[in-house]
């Protein structure tokens, strides 16, 4: 394989890996937030307040995680 094609392939694989990390990270953070919110709401009978709060916290955690991944990837 030619060195130029190998570099190009490595770049594509690296970009694909980074994209999948972003998607997985967002999904997991938001899922955990929703799960915790529903769990607390169920036990305290406060529906939908904790679901809303923890969903938003999960979204914030997802964006923070993406920021850290981006920062780590560019350094």
N, C-alpha and C positions, 0 to 999 in steps of 0.2 A: 504494500500500500504506500502511496506517495505521502511524504511528510505534510504537504499542504492539505490533502484530503483528511489525514488523521487529525490535524488540528481543527479542521472544520467539524468533523464528526464529534470530537471531544467537546467543542463549544456547544453543539446542539444537545449533546447528552447532559452537559452541565446546566444548560438553560431548562431542559425538561425536568431535571432533578429539582432545580430551584422552584419551578412552577408547581410541581407536585407537593413540595414542602409547604408552600404558601397555602394551597388548597386544603391539605390535610390539617395544617395548623389552625386555619380559620374554622373548619368544621368541628374539630375537637374542642376548641375553646368555647364556641357557641353552644355545642351540645352539652358540655359540662355545665355551663351557666343555666341553660333551660332545665336540665335534669335537677340541679340543686334547687332552682326556684320552684319547680313543681313539687319536689319532695318537701320543702319547707312549707309551702302553701297547703299541701295535703295534711301535714301534721298540725299546723297552727290554724287551719281553716281561714286563711286570709286571701284566698284566690281573688284576683290574679296579681297581687302586688309584688310578692317576692319573685314570681315568674318574670315580670317586667323588669324589675331591678337587676336580677341576675342575668337575664338575657342581654341587657345593656352592658353589664360588667363583662360578660363573655365576649361581646363584640369589641369592647375596648381592649380586652386582653388579646383578642385576635389581631387587632391592628398593631398593638404593641409588639406582639410576637413577630409580625411581618416586618416591622421597623427594625427589630433586632436582627432578623435573618438578612435583611438587605444590608444593614451596617456590617455584619460579619462577612457577607459575601463580597463586599466592595473593599474590604481592608486587606 
